[in-house]
Amino acid sequence: MLKVDVNRREFLKITAGAGAALAMPTSGHTAVSSKMIGVQVGAVSFVAEGTEKVLDVLQEHACVNTLFLAVFTYGRGIAGRQIPGQPLPDHGKREYDLNFHGGNFATPHPQYYKNTVIKHTRAPDHGNLDILAEVLPAAKKRGMKVICWLEDVFRADLPNIEKVQEKDRTCTDGTPRRCASTIRTTGIS
């Protein structure tokens, strides 16, 4: 039998160190947290690097437990790679997406658009990819939450967009006023 002569102070140092080491997350596992640790991410990341790899990196390096998934926008800001002229990230394809179009990166459901003048919102950027169908099962398997993130930005060349845009008008007394109605995009499921 091994006999170890350790004083109280040394014993406390050893047990505190062991406790801290046991509390550290191990590689490949997200630390259990009641706090939301989220990241905003667009479809382009999953297309460029693969769904499992993206989720691995987010969990292993940042303990992410929530994804804010860009599902609808015509603006490059939340769904594109990078604005031309800005530095490219150190991962994924190192190129600008100069042909970015945007739209609905999930499957649009026409029944929700039938009484609107806006009909075709499918984002053509990644073919027939439905980013929710791609990411939800993989995230759920890992215990990650997915929150749909959308941006109320529309292309000027979208058919009928001028019929639903809110415009500033000048009243007869010279004061500006808001006219027309704004579109509330639904049908992202």
NORLINPE-V946648 format. One record per pair of residues at least 24 apart in sequence whose C-alpha atoms are under 7 Angstrom apart, sorted by the first residue. I is the first residue (numbers start at 1). J is the second residue. D is the distance in Angstrom with one decimal. If there is no record, write none. Layout:
i = (I | I)
j = (J | J)
d = (D | D)
This chain:
i = (27 | 28 | 29 | 29 | 30 | 30 | 30 | 31 | 36 | 36 | 37 | 37 | 37 | 37 | 38 | 38 | 38 | 38 | 38 | 39 | 39 | 39 | 39 | 40 | 40 | 40 | 41 | 41 | 41 | 41 | 42 | 42 | 42 | 42 | 43 | 43 | 43 | 44 | 44 | 44 | 48 | 48 | 49 | 51 | 65 | 65 | 66 | 66 | 66 | 67 | 67 | 67 | 68 | 68 | 68 | 68 | 69 | 69 | 69 | 69 | 70 | 70 | 70 | 71 | 71 | 71 | 71 | 71 | 71 | 72 | 72 | 72 | 72 | 72 | 73 | 73 | 73 | 73 | 73 | 73 | 73 | 73 | 74 | 74 | 74 | 74 | 74 | 74 | 75 | 75 | 76 | 100 | 101 | 105 | 105 | 106 | 106 | 106 | 106 | 108 | 108 | 109 | 112 | 112 | 117 | 118)
j = (60 | 60 | 59 | 60 | 59 | 60 | 63 | 63 | 65 | 66 | 63 | 64 | 65 | 66 | 64 | 65 | 66 | 67 | 68 | 64 | 66 | 67 | 68 | 67 | 68 | 69 | 67 | 68 | 69 | 70 | 69 | 70 | 78 | 79 | 70 | 79 | 131 | 79 | 80 | 81 | 92 | 93 | 92 | 135 | 144 | 145 | 144 | 145 | 146 | 145 | 146 | 147 | 146 | 147 | 148 | 149 | 146 | 147 | 148 | 149 | 148 | 149 | 150 | 104 | 105 | 106 | 148 | 149 | 150 | 103 | 104 | 105 | 150 | 151 | 102 | 103 | 104 | 150 | 151 | 152 | 153 | 154 | 101 | 102 | 103 | 153 | 154 | 155 | 102 | 153 | 100 | 125 | 125 | 130 | 131 | 130 | 131 | 132 | 188 | 187 | 188 | 187 | 186 | 187 | 160 | 160)
d = (6.1 | 5.2 | 6.8 | 6.2 | 5.4 | 6.4 | 4.8 | 6.2 | 6.5 | 6.4 | 6.9 | 4.9 | 5.4 | 5.9 | 5.4 | 6.1 | 4.4 | 5.5 | 6.8 | 7.0 | 6.7 | 5.4 | 5.9 | 6.2 | 4.5 | 6.1 | 6.9 | 6.1 | 5.2 | 6.1 | 5.8 | 4.7 | 6.5 | 4.7 | 6.9 | 6.6 | 6.1 | 6.9 | 6.7 | 6.7 | 5.7 | 6.3 | 5.7 | 6.7 | 4.7 | 6.3 | 5.4 | 4.5 | 5.8 | 6.2 | 4.8 | 6.1 | 6.1 | 4.9 | 5.9 | 5.5 | 6.6 | 6.1 | 5.2 | 5.3 | 6.3 | 4.7 | 5.7 | 5.9 | 4.9 | 6.0 | 6.1 | 6.0 | 5.8 | 5.4 | 4.5 | 5.9 | 4.7 | 6.2 | 5.7 | 5.1 | 6.7 | 5.9 | 5.0 | 6.6 | 5.8 | 6.9 | 6.4 | 4.2 | 5.0 | 5.5 | 5.1 | 5.8 | 6.6 | 5.8 | 6.9 | 6.5 | 6.3 | 5.9 | 5.9 | 4.2 | 5.3 | 5.8 | 6.8 | 6.2 | 6.2 | 5.7 | 6.6 | 5.3 | 6.1 | 6.4)
